[in-house]
Amino acid sequence: MEENKNKNNEHQEHISSYKEHFGTWSALILLTLMTVLVSVFGADLRTLSVATAMIIATVKVLAVGYYFMHLKYEPKIYRTLIIIVMALFVFFLVMVILDYLTR
């Protein structure tokens, strides 16, 4: 019984390659440059530039959570919770944009 309890509580190590970390870092740098370009050169787009920046920020958050916080190794319940949170985020973002457009 005690041996089974220790198996469930032990932490399993996950080794990520340098290639994976460098690829994720490169993607985050590229997404950051895209955000800067949208904010500098897309200033006349108003709502579209804000929505684009929010979408890019969302992708960056998912990349950080999935690779650097090792969500890909966690149980499916955590992924389900992340999907629920992202759905709520999209819902509230759409509501804010609709409110902004109707003023």
C-alpha positions in Angstrom: 0.0 0.0 0.0 2.8 2.4 1.0 4.8 1.5 -2.1 1.7 2.3 -4.4 1.2 5.6 -2.6 4.8 6.6 -3.4 4.5 5.8 -7.0 1.5 8.1 -7.4 3.2 11.0 -5.6 6.6 10.8 -7.2 7.6 13.6 -9.6 8.5 12.4 -13.1 11.3 14.4 -14.8 10.8 15.6 -18.4 13.8 16.5 -20.4 13.3 19.0 -23.1 15.8 19.4 -25.9 17.7 22.6 -26.7 16.2 22.5 -30.1 12.7 22.7 -28.6 13.6 25.5 -26.3 15.4 27.5 -29.0 12.4 27.0 -31.4 10.0 28.2 -28.7 12.2 31.2 -27.9 12.5 32.0 -31.6 8.7 31.9 -32.0 8.2 34.2 -29.0 10.8 36.7 -30.4 9.0 36.6 -33.8 5.6 37.1 -32.2 7.0 40.0 -30.2 8.3 41.6 -33.4 4.9 41.1 -35.0 3.3 42.8 -32.0 5.7 45.8 -32.4 5.1 46.0 -36.1 1.3 46.0 -35.7 1.5 48.7 -33.0 3.9 50.9 -35.0 2.7 50.4 -38.6 -0.9 49.4 -37.9 -1.9 52.4 -35.9 -4.6 53.5 -38.4 -6.3 50.2 -38.1 -7.7 51.0 -34.7 -9.7 48.0 -33.4 -8.1 45.6 -35.8 -4.6 46.4 -34.5 -5.8 45.9 -30.9 -7.4 42.6 -31.8 -4.4 41.4 -33.7 -2.1 42.3 -30.7 -4.4 40.4 -28.4 -4.4 37.3 -30.6 -0.6 37.4 -30.8 -0.4 37.8 -27.0 -2.8 34.8 -26.6 -0.6 32.6 -28.8 2.5 33.7 -26.8 0.8 32.7 -23.5 -0.2 29.3 -24.9 3.4 28.7 -26.1 4.9 29.7 -22.7 2.4 27.5 -20.9 2.8 24.5 -23.2 6.5 24.4 -23.5 8.1 26.3 -20.6 5.6 25.4 -17.9 5.5 21.8 -19.3 1.7 21.7 -19.7 2.2 19.1 -22.4 3.2 16.6 -19.8 0.4 17.3 -17.4 -2.9 15.3 -17.1 -5.8 16.1 -19.5 -7.8 17.9 -16.8 -5.3 20.8 -16.9 -5.6 21.1 -20.6 -9.4 21.1 -20.3 -9.2 23.9 -17.7 -6.9 25.9 -20.0 -9.3 25.5 -22.9 -12.2 26.7 -20.7 -10.2 29.7 -19.6 -9.2 30.6 -23.2 -12.9 30.2 -24.3 -13.9 32.7 -21.5 -11.1 35.0 -22.6 -12.3 35.0 -26.2 -15.9 35.5 -25.1 -15.0 38.6 -23.0 -12.7 39.9 -25.7 -15.5 39.7 -28.2 -17.8 41.4 -25.7 -15.4 44.3 -25.2 -14.8 44.7 -28.9 -18.6 44.8 -29.5 -19.0 47.3 -26.7 -16.2 49.5 -28.2 -17.7 49.3 -31.7 -21.2 50.3 -30.6 -20.2 53.4 -28.8 
